[in-house]
Amino acid sequence: MDTATIPEIPQEVFRDVLGTFATGVTVVTAPEATGATVNSFTSVSLDPPLVAFCLRCGSRTGASVRRHRRFAISILSRDQQDVCQRFARAEPDRSPAARQLVDAAGVPVVRDALAHLTCTLSSIQRYGDHDLVVGQVRAAQAPRAGEEPLIFFRGGYR
């Protein structure tokens, strides 16, 4: 089909449709105490262990990931909605409010998160207004028993 004949989808319709897909919520952190709330997180491969997520182009977190070539992913637990909202804002310094720790590789992670992954950068590719980041998992902290994840669905938390 010729792309010229495909009607343009209004941004609000596209957002509403995507909102019907329930996602987990993560915070991606990098050195320099930068971080961002991300719900586009997914596994890519088990062998080697690869994960991917999207960051807004030009973000401080993306710049730190590019510069240091490492990052961490904190999978938020059901009771961490406040952490999610702090990292979703564009405030300059989120580290005190997010109660970060530093793991053995020197990458901050969110305290009391359900689980953590520490990664090295495999690739970053720009698509539209976001960068697709792929990382190789170098360390993983197993999920805490009995905890449930924070879920985002139709503009709200579950």
N, C-alpha and C positions, 0 to 999 in steps of 0.2 A: 504494500500500500504506500502511496506517495505521502510523505510526511506533511506536504502542504495541504492535504485534505483532512488531516486529523484536527479536530477542534481543540482549542486551547482549554485546559481545565482551570477554572478559577481557583486561586490559592486557598480560599476558605473551604471550598468543597474538598480539595485534596487533603487539607489538614483534618477535616471532619472524618473523611474516610479512613485515614491513617490512625486517627484516634480510636477507632473501633478495634484496633489490634493492641491487646494488652502487652505491655513490656515491663521487664524488670528495670530497676534504676541503679545506676552505678555512678561513682565519682572517679574520674580519671585525674590522677595527680602526676606531677613531674617535679624535678628539682626546682629550686627557687620558690617553693611553696605556691606554685600555681596549680589550679585545678578547675574542673568543669563537670557539671552534672551531665550525664550521657545516658540516654535510653536506647541508643542505636547499637549497643554492644552485642556481639555474636561470636560464637566459636567458628573457626575456619577449618582447622585440621587437628587431628590427634597426633599424627606422626609426620612432621614435627608438630609440637603443640603451638598452634597459632590462633590468635584472636584478632578481631577487627572492631572498629567503631568509627563514628564520624564526629568531627569537630568543626565548628564554624571557621571559615577561612579568616586568617588574621588574628585568631585568638591568642592570648598570652600563653595558654597551656600548649597550644600547637607549636608556638615559637620555642618554648622550653623543650618540648619533645624533640623537635628538629635539632636543636643545639646540643642537647645532652644524649640523645639517642636511647633514652630509657624512660620508663613511666610505670605507674602502678594503677591497677583497677581495684577499687573497693566496691564490693557488691553490698548495697545497703539493706539493712534489716527493716522489718515492718515499722519499728519505732523511730526511724531516722528521717522522717519527713522534713524536720527542721534543717538537717544537714543538706539534704537534697535542695531545699529552697535557698540556702546560703550559697551553695556553689552554682546555682542557676543565675544568680545576680552578677552584674558586672562590677562589683566593688573591688577596689585595688588589692586588698590583703585579706584573704579568707582563712589563713592558717590558725589564728587564735580561735575564731568562732567555730571552726570545724574540728577542733580538738585533735590535730594531727599528731602522729608519731612518725619516727623515721625508722625504716627497716634496715637490715644489714647492708643492703646495696645503696643506701643513702637516698632513697626515694620516699617521700612522705606517703603515708596511708591514713585512711580515716579510722580513728579509734572506734572500737565496738562494732565495726562493720561485720556483716554475715560471713564474708570471706574476702581474701585478697589474692591478686595475681601481680607478680613483678615481671616486667617484660623489657626486652630490648627491641628497638625499632627495626622492622624489616622493610617497610615502605610507606610512603605517603603519596597519595595521588589526588589531585583536585578534581572534583565533580560538582559543577554548579557552584553554589555558595558554601560548600563544605569540603573538607579534606577527608578522604578515606584513609585511616591509619591501620596498618597491619603490624602486629608485634609478635615476637616469639616469646613464649612464656619461659621464664628462667626459674621462677619459684612460685609456689602456691601454698596458701594457708587454707586448710580444709574448713568447710563450713562449721559453724557452731551448732551443736545438736539441739534440736527442739525449736530453733528460731525459724521465722518465716521471712521471706523477702518483701521489700517494698515494691508494690506493683502500681503502674500508672495506666489508667484506662479512661477514655473519654474526658480528658481534662482534669481527672481527679485521682487521688491515691486510694489504694485498696489494701 
